[in-house]
Amino acid sequence: MWCVIMHEWSLAEAVVATALENAQKNHLKKITAMKVVLGELQQIEEDIFSFALNELKKETILEDAKIEIVVQEAVFKCRVCGHEWNYRDVLKTLDEETTESIHFVPELSHSFIKCPKCGSPDFEVIKGRGVWIEYIKGVGE
């Protein structure tokens, strides 16, 4: 469990650092709102991530910002047969150790997931991977 908490915390630190860097580049004296997108494949514990963001934004120009967190569904597409499916379709077939491995290293999904239609492990992640800031709103100098 501690590994999961530290993972979410380090992702939150990266988001806050990126937001503050962006604010500085754009001469913002205060960030008022921000939208963060979590790719479902990352399997981020949203409560832990949100708590970390709220703690890390204290005593910064982000302190009063409204932060919206959205999870983007992970969708895969088979390179062999063209079939598309989502992560939730295969999640129930994976054991806890496998899902934890994918949580920390999403690239491992290719080792454990196969196309449900043709069985090929050759697929691409269409969406739902990564963590990013979709927008930042603020007040300039």
N, CA, C and O atoms as a GROMACS GRO file, in nm:
protein
  564
    1MET      N    1   0.082  -0.120   0.000
    1MET     CA    2   0.000   0.000   0.000
    1MET      C    3   0.086   0.127   0.000
    1MET      O    4   0.051   0.226  -0.064
    2TRP      N    5   0.200   0.123   0.073
    2TRP     CA    6   0.285   0.242   0.077
    2TRP      C    7   0.339   0.278  -0.060
    2TRP      O    8   0.356   0.396  -0.091
    3CYS      N    9   0.366   0.176  -0.143
    3CYS     CA   10   0.416   0.204  -0.278
    3CYS      C   11   0.312   0.280  -0.358
    3CYS      O   12   0.345   0.373  -0.432
    4VAL      N   13   0.184   0.241  -0.343
    4VAL     CA   14   0.076   0.308  -0.415
    4VAL      C   15   0.066   0.453  -0.370
    4VAL      O   16   0.055   0.543  -0.452
    5ILE      N   17   0.070   0.475  -0.238
    5ILE     CA   18   0.060   0.611  -0.186
    5ILE      C   19   0.174   0.697  -0.237
    5ILE      O   20   0.152   0.811  -0.278
    6MET      N   21   0.296   0.644  -0.236
    6MET     CA   22   0.410   0.720  -0.284
    6MET      C   23   0.400   0.748  -0.433
    6MET      O   24   0.442   0.855  -0.479
    7HIS      N   25   0.346   0.654  -0.509
    7HIS     CA   26   0.330   0.674  -0.653
    7HIS      C   27   0.234   0.789  -0.681
    7HIS      O   28   0.265   0.878  -0.761
    8GLU      N   29   0.119   0.788  -0.616
    8GLU     CA   30   0.021   0.894  -0.635
    8GLU      C   31   0.078   1.028  -0.587
    8GLU      O   32   0.056   1.132  -0.650
    9TRP      N   33   0.149   1.024  -0.476
    9TRP     CA   34   0.207   1.147  -0.422
    9TRP      C   35   0.308   1.206  -0.521
    9TRP      O   36   0.308   1.327  -0.544
   10SER      N   37   0.393   1.123  -0.578
   10SER     CA   38   0.494   1.175  -0.671
   10SER      C   39   0.428   1.227  -0.799
   10SER      O   40   0.477   1.324  -0.857
   11LEU      N   41   0.320   1.165  -0.843
   11LEU     CA   42   0.247   1.218  -0.959
   11LEU      C   43   0.185   1.354  -0.925
   11LEU      O   44   0.187   1.445  -1.008
   12ALA      N   45   0.130   1.366  -0.806
   12ALA     CA   46   0.072   1.494  -0.763
   12ALA      C   47   0.180   1.602  -0.755
   12ALA      O   48   0.157   1.716  -0.794
   13GLU      N   49   0.298   1.566  -0.705
   13GLU     CA   50   0.409   1.662  -0.700
   13GLU      C   51   0.445   1.710  -0.840
   13GLU      O   52   0.470   1.829  -0.860
   14ALA      N   53   0.448   1.619  -0.936
   14ALA     CA   54   0.480   1.656  -1.074
   14ALA      C   55   0.374   1.748  -1.132
   14ALA      O   56   0.406   1.843  -1.204
   15VAL      N   57   0.248   1.722  -1.103
   15VAL     CA   58   0.139   1.807  -1.153
   15VAL      C   59   0.150   1.947  -1.094
   15VAL      O   60   0.140   2.046  -1.166
   16VAL      N   61   0.172   1.957  -0.964
   16VAL     CA   62   0.184   2.088  -0.898
   16VAL      C   63   0.306   2.162  -0.953
   16VAL      O   64   0.296   2.282  -0.983
   17ALA      N   65   0.418   2.096  -0.966
   17ALA     CA   66   0.539   2.160  -1.019
   17ALA      C   67   0.515   2.211  -1.162
   17ALA      O   68   0.557   2.321  -1.196
   18THR      N   69   0.449   2.131  -1.244
   18THR     CA   70   0.419   2.172  -1.382
   18THR      C   71   0.326   2.292  -1.384
   18THR      O   72   0.346   2.385  -1.462
   19ALA      N   73   0.223   2.290  -1.299
   19ALA     CA   74   0.130   2.402  -1.293
   19ALA      C   75   0.201   2.531  -1.251
   19ALA      O   76   0.178   2.636  -1.309
   20LEU      N   77   0.286   2.522  -1.149
   20LEU     CA   78   0.358   2.640  -1.102
   20LEU      C   79   0.456   2.692  -1.208
   20LEU      O   80   0.472   2.813  -1.225
   21GLU      N   81   0.521   2.600  -1.277
   21GLU     CA   82   0.613   2.639  -1.384
   21GLU      C   83   0.537   2.708  -1.497
   21GLU      O   84   0.582   2.810  -1.550
   22ASN      N   85   0.421   2.652  -1.533
   22ASN     CA   86   0.338   2.711  -1.638
   22ASN      C   87   0.290   2.850  -1.596
   22ASN      O   88   0.289   2.942  -1.677
   23ALA      N   89   0.250   2.864  -1.471
   23ALA     CA   90   0.204   2.994  -1.420
   23ALA      C   91   0.315   3.098  -1.429
   23ALA      O   92   0.291   3.213  -1.466
   24GLN      N   93   0.434   3.057  -1.394
   24GLN     CA   94   0.548   3.150  -1.399
   24GLN      C   95   0.574   3.193  -1.543
   24GLN      O   96   0.595   3.312  -1.569
   25LYS      N   97   0.574   3.099  -1.635
   25LYS     CA   98   0.598   3.131  -1.777
   25LYS      C   99   0.492   3.225  -1.833
   25LYS      O  100   0.520   3.306  -1.921
   26ASN      N  101   0.369   3.212  -1.781
   26ASN     CA  102   0.257   3.292  -1.831
   26ASN      C  103   0.225   3.412  -1.741
   26ASN      O  104   0.121   3.475  -1.755
   27HIS      N  105   0.316   3.440  -1.650
   27HIS     CA  106   0.306   3.557  -1.562
   27HIS      C  107   0.175   3.560  -1.482
   27HIS      O  108   0.112   3.665  -1.469
   28LEU      N  109   0.136   3.445  -1.430
   28LEU     CA  110   0.016   3.438  -1.346
   28LEU      C  111   0.057   3.459  -1.200
   28LEU      O  112   0.153   3.398  -1.153
   29LYS      N  113  -0.017   3.543  -1.130
   29LYS     CA  114   0.011   3.561  -0.988
   29LYS      C  115  -0.073   3.468  -0.903
   29LYS      O  116  -0.044   3.449  -0.784
   30LYS      N  117  -0.176   3.411  -0.963
   30LYS     CA  118  -0.263   3.318  -0.890
   30LYS      C  119  -0.328   3.223  -0.990
   30LYS      O  120  -0.375   3.265  -1.096
   31ILE      N  121  -0.331   3.093  -0.954
   31ILE     CA  122  -0.403   2.995  -1.034
   31ILE      C  123  -0.539   2.976  -0.968
   31ILE      O  124  -0.548   2.948  -0.848
   32THR      N  125  -0.646   2.992  -1.048
   32THR     CA  126  -0.781   2.984  -0.993
   32THR      C  127  -0.849   2.850  -1.023
   32THR      O  128  -0.937   2.808  -0.948
   33ALA      N  129  -0.810   2.784  -1.131
   33ALA     CA  130  -0.872   2.657  -1.168
   33ALA      C  131  -0.776   2.575  -1.252
   33ALA      O  132  -0.690   2.628  -1.321
   34MET      N  133  -0.793   2.445  -1.243
   34MET     CA  134  -0.707   2.355  -1.320
   34MET      C  135  -0.783   2.224  -1.340
   34MET      O  136  -0.855   2.178  -1.252
   35LYS      N  137  -0.764   2.165  -1.456
   35LYS     CA  138  -0.825   2.034  -1.485
   35LYS      C  139  -0.712   1.936  -1.510
   35LYS      O  140  -0.626   1.958  -1.595
   36VAL      N  141  -0.713   1.825  -1.434
   36VAL     CA  142  -0.612   1.720  -1.447
   36VAL      C  143  -0.681   1.595  -1.497
   36VAL      O  144  -0.785   1.554  -1.445
   37VAL      N  145  -0.622   1.534  -1.599
   37VAL     CA  146  -0.677   1.411  -1.656
   37VAL      C  147  -0.586   1.295  -1.618
   37VAL      O  148  -0.464   1.300  -1.636
   38LEU      N  149  -0.649   1.190  -1.565
   38LEU     CA  150  -0.578   1.068  -1.528
   38LEU      C  151  -0.619   0.959  -1.625
   38LEU      O  152  -0.738   0.925  -1.634
   39GLY      N  153  -0.524   0.904  -1.698
   39GLY     CA  154  -0.556   0.792  -1.786
   39GLY      C  155  -0.590   0.669  -1.702
   39GLY      O  156  -0.519   0.636  -1.607
   40GLU      N  157  -0.698   0.603  -1.736
   40GLU     CA  158  -0.745   0.486  -1.661
   40GLU      C  159  -0.638   0.378  -1.650
   40GLU      O  160  -0.630   0.308  -1.549
   41LEU      N  161  -0.556   0.363  -1.753
   41LEU     CA  162  -0.452   0.259  -1.752
   41LEU      C  163  -0.352   0.281  -1.639
   41LEU      O  164  -0.291   0.185  -1.591
   42GLN      N  165  -0.336   0.405  -1.595
   42GLN     CA  166  -0.244   0.435  -1.485
   42GLN      C  167  -0.297   0.382  -1.352
   42GLN      O  168  -0.220   0.362  -1.257
   43GLN      N  169  -0.429   0.358  -1.344
   43GLN     CA  170  -0.493   0.307  -1.223
   43GLN      C  171  -0.460   0.389  -1.100
   43GLN      O  172  -0.426   0.334  -0.995
   44ILE      N  173  -0.468   0.520  -1.113
   44ILE     CA  174  -0.438   0.610  -1.004
   44ILE      C  175  -0.549   0.603  -0.900
   44ILE      O  176  -0.667   0.607  -0.933
   45GLU      N  177  -0.510   0.591  -0.773
   45GLU     CA  178  -0.606   0.598  -0.663
   45GLU      C  179  -0.645   0.745  -0.651
   45GLU      O  180  -0.570   0.826  -0.597
   46GLU      N  181  -0.763   0.778  -0.703
   46GLU     CA  182  -0.804   0.918  -0.714
   46GLU      C  183  -0.811   0.988  -0.579
   46GLU      O  184  -0.774   1.105  -0.570
   47ASP      N  185  -0.857   0.921  -0.475
   47ASP     CA  186  -0.867   0.983  -0.343
   47ASP      C  187  -0.729   1.022  -0.290
   47ASP      O  188  -0.710   1.130  -0.235
   48ILE      N  189  -0.633   0.932  -0.306
   48ILE     CA  190  -0.497   0.959  -0.258
   48ILE      C  191  -0.435   1.072  -0.340
   48ILE      O  192  -0.372   1.162  -0.284
   49PHE      N  193  -0.453   1.067  -0.472
   49PHE     CA  194  -0.399   1.170  -0.562
   49PHE      C  195  -0.458   1.306  -0.527
   49PHE      O  196  -0.386   1.405  -0.519
   50SER      N  197  -0.589   1.312  -0.507
   50SER     CA  198  -0.658   1.437  -0.474
   50SER      C  199  -0.609   1.492  -0.340
   50SER      O  200  -0.585   1.612  -0.326
   51PHE      N  201  -0.595   1.404  -0.240
   51PHE     CA  202  -0.544   1.446  -0.110
   51PHE      C  203  -0.404   1.505  -0.124
   51PHE      O  204  -0.374   1.611  -0.068
   52ALA      N  205  -0.319   1.437  -0.200
   52ALA     CA  206  -0.182   1.485  -0.220
   52ALA      C  207  -0.182   1.622  -0.288
   52ALA      O  208  -0.108   1.711  -0.247
   53LEU      N  209  -0.264   1.639  -0.392
   53LEU     CA  210  -0.273   1.770  -0.459
   53LEU      C  211  -0.313   1.879  -0.361
   53LEU      O  212  -0.254   1.987  -0.359
   54ASN      N  213  -0.415   1.850  -0.280
   54ASN     CA  214  -0.463   1.950  -0.184
   54ASN      C  215  -0.359   1.985  -0.079
   54ASN      O  216  -0.352   2.099  -0.035
   55GLU      N  217  -0.280   1.890  -0.039
   55GLU     CA  218  -0.173   1.917   0.057
   55GLU      C  219  -0.059   1.996  -0.008
   55GLU      O  220  -0.006   2.090   0.051
   56LEU      N  221  -0.023   1.957  -0.129
   56LEU     CA  222   0.090   2.020  -0.197
   56LEU      C  223   0.062   2.161  -0.246
   56LEU      O  224   0.155   2.240  -0.263
   57LYS      N  225  -0.064   2.194  -0.268
   57LYS     CA  226  -0.096   2.327  -0.318
   57LYS      C  227  -0.101   2.433  -0.208
   57LYS      O  228  -0.107   2.553  -0.237
   58LYS      N  229  -0.098   2.389  -0.081
   58LYS     CA  230  -0.101   2.484   0.030
   58LYS      C  231   0.019   2.577   0.025
   58LYS      O  232   0.131   2.536  -0.008
   59GLU      N  233  -0.007   2.703   0.057
   59GLU     CA  234   0.096   2.807   0.061
   59GLU      C  235   0.166   2.828  -0.073
   59GLU      O  236   0.283   2.865  -0.079
   60THR      N  237   0.091   2.804  -0.181
   60THR     CA  238   0.139   2.834  -0.316
   60THR      C  239   0.032   2.916  -0.386
   60THR      O  240  -0.075   2.940  -0.329
   61ILE      N  241   0.059   2.959  -0.508
   61ILE     CA  242  -0.042   3.034  -0.584
   61ILE      C  243  -0.156   2.943  -0.630
   61ILE      O  244  -0.252   2.990  -0.691
   62LEU      N  245  -0.146   2.815  -0.601
   62LEU     CA  246  -0.252   2.718  -0.631
   62LEU      C  247  -0.347   2.698  -0.514
   62LEU      O  248  -0.448   2.630  -0.527
   63GLU      N  249  -0.316   2.757  -0.399
   63GLU     CA  250  -0.385   2.725  -0.274
   63GLU      C  251  -0.538   2.731  -0.284
   63GLU      O  252  -0.606   2.644  -0.230
   64ASP      N  253  -0.592   2.832  -0.351
   64ASP     CA  254  -0.738   2.846  -0.359
   64ASP      C  255  -0.796   2.794  -0.490
   64ASP      O  256  -0.915   2.811  -0.516
   65ALA      N  257  -0.714   2.732  -0.570
   65ALA     CA  258  -0.759   2.683  -0.701
   65ALA      C  259  -0.859   2.568  -0.689
   65ALA      O  260  -0.846   2.482  -0.602
   66LYS      N  261  -0.957   2.570  -0.777
   66LYS     CA  262  -1.050   2.458  -0.788
   66LYS      C  263  -0.985   2.360  -0.886
   66LYS      O  264  -0.960   2.393  -1.002
   67ILE      N  265  -0.958   2.240  -0.838
   67ILE     CA  266  -0.893   2.140  -0.922
   67ILE      C  267  -0.994   2.030  -0.957
   67ILE      O  268  -1.045   1.961  -0.869
   68GLU      N  269  -1.019   2.018  -1.085
   68GLU     CA  270  -1.109   1.913  -1.135
   68GLU      C  271  -1.022   1.795  -1.181
   68GLU      O  272  -0.925   1.813  -1.255
   69ILE      N  273  -1.059   1.676  -1.136
   69ILE     CA  274  -0.987   1.556  -1.176
   69ILE      C  275  -1.082   1.467  -1.255
   69ILE      O  276  -1.192   1.436  -1.209
   70VAL      N  277  -1.039   1.428  -1.374
   70VAL     CA  278  -1.121   1.345  -1.461
   70VAL      C  279  -1.040   1.221  -1.499
   70VAL      O  280  -0.921   1.230  -1.528
   71VAL      N  281  -1.106   1.106  -1.500
   71VAL     CA  282  -1.042   0.982  -1.543
   71VAL      C  283  -1.086   0.953  -1.686
   71VAL      O  284  -1.205   0.945  -1.716
   72GLN      N  285  -0.988   0.938  -1.774
   72GLN     CA  286  -1.016   0.907  -1.914
   72GLN      C  287  -1.010   0.755  -1.934
   72GLN      O  288  -0.910   0.691  -1.901
   73GLU      N  289  -1.116   0.700  -1.989
   73GLU     CA  290  -1.124   0.556  -2.016
   73GLU      C  291  -1.008   0.510  -2.104
   73GLU      O  292  -0.972   0.577  -2.201
   74ALA      N  293  -0.950   0.395  -2.070
   74ALA     CA  294  -0.843   0.338  -2.152
   74ALA      C  295  -0.906   0.252  -2.262
   74ALA      O  296  -0.988   0.164  -2.236
   75VAL      N  297  -0.865   0.279  -2.385
   75VAL     CA  298  -0.915   0.205  -2.501
   75VAL      C  299  -0.796   0.152  -2.580
   75VAL      O  300  -0.699   0.223  -2.605
   76PHE      N  301  -0.806   0.025  -2.618
   76PHE     CA  302  -0.702  -0.042  -2.695
   76PHE      C  303  -0.754  -0.075  -2.835
   76PHE      O  304  -0.874  -0.089  -2.855
   77LYS      N  305  -0.661  -0.086  -2.932
   77LYS     CA  306  -0.697  -0.127  -3.068
   77LYS      C  307  -0.595  -0.230  -3.116
   77LYS      O  308  -0.474  -0.205  -3.116
   78CYS      N  309  -0.645  -0.345  -3.156
   78CYS     CA  310  -0.560  -0.453  -3.205
   78CYS      C  311  -0.500  -0.414  -3.340
   78CYS      O  312  -0.572  -0.370  -3.430
   79ARG      N  313  -0.370  -0.432  -3.353
   79ARG     CA  314  -0.302  -0.401  -3.480
   79ARG      C  315  -0.321  -0.514  -3.582
   79ARG      O  316  -0.292  -0.496  -3.700
   80VAL      N  317  -0.368  -0.630  -3.536
   80VAL     CA  318  -0.386  -0.744  -3.625
   80VAL      C  319  -0.527  -0.744  -3.687
   80VAL      O  320  -0.541  -0.749  -3.809
   81CYS      N  321  -0.630  -0.738  -3.601
   81CYS     CA  322  -0.767  -0.750  -3.652
   81CYS      C  323  -0.847  -0.620  -3.647
   81CYS      O  324  -0.958  -0.614  -3.701
   82GLY      N  325  -0.792  -0.515  -3.581
   82GLY     CA  326  -0.859  -0.386  -3.576
   82GLY      C  327  -0.965  -0.373  -3.466
   82GLY      O  328  -1.028  -0.268  -3.453
   83HIS      N  329  -0.985  -0.479  -3.388
   83HIS     CA  330  -1.085  -0.475  -3.280
   83HIS      C  331  -1.045  -0.374  -3.174
   83HIS      O  332  -0.927  -0.363  -3.138
   84GLU      N  333  -1.144  -0.299  -3.122
   84GLU     CA  334  -1.122  -0.205  -3.012
   84GLU      C  335  -1.193  -0.255  -2.888
   84GLU      O  336  -1.304  -0.308  -2.896
   85TRP      N  337  -1.129  -0.237  -2.773
   85TRP     CA  338  -1.189  -0.275  -2.646
   85TRP      C  339  -1.136  -0.183  -2.537
   85TRP      O  340  -1.037  -0.112  -2.558
   86ASN      N  341  -1.201  -0.186  -2.421
   86ASN     CA  342  -1.153  -0.099  -2.313
   86ASN      C  343  -1.090  -0.181  -2.201
   86ASN      O  344  -1.107  -0.302  -2.192
   87TYR      N  345  -1.017  -0.112  -2.117
   87TYR     CA  346  -0.941  -0.175  -2.010
   87TYR      C  347  -1.032  -0.251  -1.914
   87TYR      O  348  -0.996  -0.359  -1.866
   88ARG      N  349  -1.149  -0.194  -1.885
   88ARG     CA  350  -1.241  -0.261  -1.793
   88ARG      C  351  -1.284  -0.397  -1.844
   88ARG      O  352  -1.317  -0.486  -1.764
   89ASP      N  353  -1.285  -0.416  -1.977
   89ASP     CA  354  -1.322  -0.547  -2.034
   89ASP      C  355  -1.223  -0.655  -1.993
   89ASP      O  356  -1.263  -0.770  -1.973
   90VAL      N  357  -1.096  -0.621  -1.980
   90VAL     CA  358  -0.994  -0.721  -1.947
   90VAL      C  359  -0.951  -0.718  -1.801
   90VAL      O  360  -0.889  -0.812  -1.752
   91LEU      N  361  -0.984  -0.611  -1.731
   91LEU     CA  362  -0.941  -0.596  -1.592
   91LEU      C  363  -0.987  -0.714  -1.506
   91LEU      O  364  -0.913  -0.760  -1.420
   92LYS      N  365  -1.107  -0.762  -1.529
   92LYS     CA  366  -1.161  -0.872  -1.448
   92LYS      C  367  -1.087  -1.004  -1.472
   92LYS      O  368  -1.102  -1.098  -1.394
   93THR      N  369  -1.008  -1.012  -1.578
   93THR     CA  370  -0.933  -1.134  -1.608
   93THR      C  371  -0.791  -1.131  -1.551
   93THR      O  372  -0.719  -1.231  -1.559
   94LEU      N  373  -0.751  -1.017  -1.495
   94LEU     CA  374  -0.614  -1.001  -1.444
   94LEU      C  375  -0.611  -1.016  -1.292
   94LEU      O  376  -0.704  -0.974  -1.223
   95ASP      N  377  -0.505  -1.077  -1.241
   95ASP     CA  378  -0.493  -1.091  -1.096
   95ASP      C  379  -0.438  -0.961  -1.037
   95ASP      O  380  -0.394  -0.872  -1.110
   96GLU      N  381  -0.440  -0.951  -0.904
   96GLU     CA  382  -0.400  -0.829  -0.835
   96GLU      C  383  -0.254  -0.792  -0.860
   96GLU      O  384  -0.221  -0.675  -0.875
   97GLU      N  385  -0.167  -0.890  -0.864
   97GLU     CA  386  -0.024  -0.865  -0.887
   97GLU      C  387  -0.002  -0.805  -1.026
   97GLU      O  388   0.078  -0.713  -1.044
   98THR      N  389  -0.074  -0.857  -1.124
   98THR     CA  390  -0.062  -0.806  -1.261
   98THR      C  391  -0.113  -0.663  -1.270
   98THR      O  392  -0.048  -0.577  -1.330
   99THR      N  393  -0.231  -0.636  -1.212
   99THR     CA  394  -0.284  -0.500  -1.219
   99THR      C  395  -0.194  -0.401  -1.146
   99THR      O  396  -0.182  -0.287  -1.188
  100GLU      N  397  -0.130  -0.445  -1.038
  100GLU     CA  398  -0.036  -0.357  -0.967
  100GLU      C  399   0.087  -0.330  -1.053
  100GLU      O  400   0.138  -0.218  -1.054
  101SER      N  401   0.134  -0.431  -1.124
  101SER     CA  402   0.249  -0.412  -1.214
  101SER      C  403   0.216  -0.311  -1.322
  101SER      O  404   0.297  -0.224  -1.354
  102ILE      N  405   0.097  -0.323  -1.380
  102ILE     CA  406   0.055  -0.229  -1.485
  102ILE      C  407   0.039  -0.089  -1.427
  102ILE      O  408   0.069   0.009  -1.495
  103HIS      N  409  -0.007  -0.078  -1.302
  103HIS     CA  410  -0.022   0.051  -1.235
  103HIS      C  411   0.111   0.127  -1.235
  103HIS      O  412   0.115   0.246  -1.266
  104PHE      N  413   0.219   0.058  -1.200
  104PHE     CA  414   0.350   0.124  -1.190
  104PHE      C  415   0.420   0.137  -1.326
  104PHE      O  416   0.491   0.235  -1.349
  105VAL      N  417   0.400   0.040  -1.415
  105VAL     CA  418   0.463   0.043  -1.547
  105VAL      C  419   0.359   0.005  -1.652
  105VAL      O  420   0.350  -0.112  -1.691
  106PRO      N  421   0.281   0.103  -1.700
  106PRO     CA  422   0.173   0.073  -1.795
  106PRO      C  423   0.218   0.001  -1.922
  106PRO      O  424   0.138  -0.068  -1.986
  107GLU      N  425   0.345   0.016  -1.959
  107GLU     CA  426   0.395  -0.054  -2.078
  107GLU      C  427   0.387  -0.205  -2.062
  107GLU      O  428   0.388  -0.278  -2.161
  108LEU      N  429   0.380  -0.252  -1.938
  108LEU     CA  430   0.368  -0.396  -1.913
  108LEU      C  431   0.234  -0.451  -1.959
  108LEU      O  432   0.217  -0.573  -1.969
  109SER      N  433   0.138  -0.365  -1.988
  109SER     CA  434   0.007  -0.413  -2.032
  109SER      C  435   0.021  -0.502  -2.155
  109SER      O  436  -0.059  -0.594  -2.173
  110HIS      N  437   0.121  -0.477  -2.239
  110HIS     CA  438   0.142  -0.559  -2.359
  110HIS      C  439   0.187  -0.701  -2.324
  110HIS      O  440   0.176  -0.792  -2.406
  111SER      N  441   0.239  -0.719  -2.204
  111SER     CA  442   0.282  -0.852  -2.162
  111SER      C  443   0.167  -0.936  -2.106
  111SER      O  444   0.175  -1.058  -2.104
  112PHE      N  445   0.061  -0.870  -2.062
  112PHE     CA  446  -0.046  -0.941  -1.993
  112PHE      C  447  -0.182  -0.936  -2.063
  112PHE      O  448  -0.269  -1.018  -2.034
  113ILE      N  449  -0.200  -0.842  -2.153
  113ILE     CA  450  -0.330  -0.823  -2.218
  113ILE      C  451  -0.320  -0.866  -2.364
  113ILE      O  452  -0.222  -0.838  -2.432
  114LYS      N  453  -0.423  -0.935  -2.409
  114LYS     CA  454  -0.432  -0.978  -2.549
  114LYS      C  455  -0.567  -0.935  -2.605
  114LYS      O  456  -0.663  -0.917  -2.530
  115CYS      N  457  -0.573  -0.919  -2.734
  115CYS     CA  458  -0.698  -0.884  -2.800
  115CYS      C  459  -0.804  -0.990  -2.768
  115CYS      O  460  -0.780  -1.109  -2.789
  116PRO      N  461  -0.919  -0.949  -2.716
  116PRO     CA  462  -1.022  -1.047  -2.683
  116PRO      C  463  -1.084  -1.114  -2.806
  116PRO      O  464  -1.149  -1.218  -2.794
  117LYS      N  465  -1.062  -1.056  -2.923
  117LYS     CA  466  -1.121  -1.113  -3.046
  117LYS      C  467  -1.028  -1.215  -3.111
  117LYS      O  468  -1.071  -1.325  -3.146
  118CYS      N  469  -0.898  -1.179  -3.128
  118CYS     CA  470  -0.807  -1.269  -3.201
  118CYS      C  471  -0.693  -1.324  -3.116
  118CYS      O  472  -0.620  -1.413  -3.160
  119GLY      N  473  -0.677  -1.271  -2.992
  119GLY     CA  474  -0.573  -1.322  -2.903
  119GLY      C  475  -0.435  -1.262  -2.924
  119GLY      O  476  -0.339  -1.305  -2.859
  120SER      N  477  -0.422  -1.165  -3.010
  120SER     CA  478  -0.292  -1.104  -3.037
  120SER      C  479  -0.250  -1.010  -2.923
  120SER      O  480  -0.334  -0.937  -2.870
  121PRO      N  481  -0.122  -1.010  -2.887
  121PRO     CA  482  -0.072  -0.913  -2.789
  121PRO      C  483  -0.026  -0.782  -2.856
  121PRO      O  484   0.025  -0.692  -2.790
  122ASP      N  485  -0.045  -0.772  -2.988
  122ASP     CA  486  -0.001  -0.655  -3.064
  122ASP      C  487  -0.116  -0.555  -3.075
  122ASP      O  488  -0.201  -0.565  -3.164
  123PHE      N  489  -0.117  -0.459  -2.983
  123PHE     CA  490  -0.223  -0.358  -2.982
  123PHE      C  491  -0.164  -0.224  -2.945
  123PHE      O  492  -0.052  -0.215  -2.894
  124GLU      N  493  -0.239  -0.120  -2.972
  124GLU     CA  494  -0.198   0.013  -2.932
  124GLU      C  495  -0.297   0.069  -2.831
  124GLU      O  496  -0.415   0.032  -2.830
  125VAL      N  497  -0.248   0.158  -2.747
  125VAL     CA  498  -0.335   0.227  -2.653
  125VAL      C  499  -0.386   0.352  -2.723
  125VAL      O  500  -0.309   0.445  -2.748
  126ILE      N  501  -0.515   0.355  -2.754
  126ILE     CA  502  -0.576   0.467  -2.826
  126ILE      C  503  -0.591   0.589  -2.734
  126ILE      O  504  -0.562   0.702  -2.774
  127LYS      N  505  -0.636   0.563  -2.612
  127LYS     CA  506  -0.650   0.672  -2.514
  127LYS      C  507  -0.652   0.611  -2.374
  127LYS      O  508  -0.666   0.490  -2.357
  128GLY      N  509  -0.637   0.698  -2.275
  128GLY     CA  510  -0.644   0.653  -2.137
  128GLY      C  511  -0.512   0.619  -2.074
  128GLY      O  512  -0.507   0.544  -1.976
  129ARG      N  513  -0.403   0.673  -2.128
  129ARG     CA  514  -0.271   0.649  -2.072
  129ARG      C  515  -0.210   0.782  -2.035
  129ARG      O  516  -0.220   0.879  -2.111
  130GLY      N  517  -0.147   0.789  -1.919
  130GLY     CA  518  -0.077   0.910  -1.878
  130GLY      C  519  -0.155   0.995  -1.780
  130GLY      O  520  -0.269   0.966  -1.745
  131VAL      N  521  -0.090   1.102  -1.738
  131VAL     CA  522  -0.148   1.202  -1.649
  131VAL      C  523  -0.108   1.336  -1.707
  131VAL      O  524   0.009   1.359  -1.736
  132TRP      N  525  -0.205   1.427  -1.725
  132TRP     CA  526  -0.172   1.556  -1.782
  132TRP      C  527  -0.267   1.663  -1.733
  132TRP      O  528  -0.378   1.636  -1.686
  133ILE      N  529  -0.221   1.787  -1.746
  133ILE     CA  530  -0.303   1.904  -1.713
  133ILE      C  531  -0.371   1.947  -1.842
  133ILE      O  532  -0.305   1.982  -1.939
  134GLU      N  533  -0.503   1.944  -1.842
  134GLU     CA  534  -0.577   1.985  -1.962
  134GLU      C  535  -0.584   2.137  -1.974
  134GLU      O  536  -0.572   2.192  -2.084
  135TYR      N  537  -0.604   2.205  -1.862
  135TYR     CA  538  -0.601   2.352  -1.866
  135TYR      C  539  -0.568   2.408  -1.728
  135TYR      O  540  -0.585   2.342  -1.625
  136ILE      N  541  -0.519   2.531  -1.731
  136ILE     CA  542  -0.493   2.610  -1.610
  136ILE      C  543  -0.553   2.747  -1.634
  136ILE      O  544  -0.532   2.808  -1.739
  137LYS      N  545  -0.629   2.794  -1.536
  137LYS     CA  546  -0.683   2.930  -1.542
  137LYS      C  547  -0.624   3.008  -1.426
  137LYS      O  548  -0.603   2.955  -1.317
  138GLY      N  549  -0.598   3.135  -1.451
  138GLY     CA  550  -0.540   3.215  -1.345
  138GLY      C  551  -0.555   3.363  -1.367
  138GLY      O  552  -0.616   3.408  -1.464
  139VAL      N  553  -0.498   3.437  -1.276
  139VAL     CA  554  -0.500   3.582  -1.279
  139VAL      C  555  -0.359   3.630  -1.304
  139VAL      O  556  -0.265   3.591  -1.234
  140GLY      N  557  -0.344   3.716  -1.404
  140GLY     CA  558  -0.211   3.767  -1.440
  140GLY      C  559  -0.163   3.878  -1.351
  140GLY      O  560  -0.235   3.928  -1.264
  141GLU      N  561  -0.039   3.916  -1.374
  141GLU     CA  562   0.025   4.024  -1.296
  141GLU      C  563  -0.023   4.159  -1.343
  141GLU      O  564   0.019   4.262  -1.290
   0.00000   0.00000   0.00000
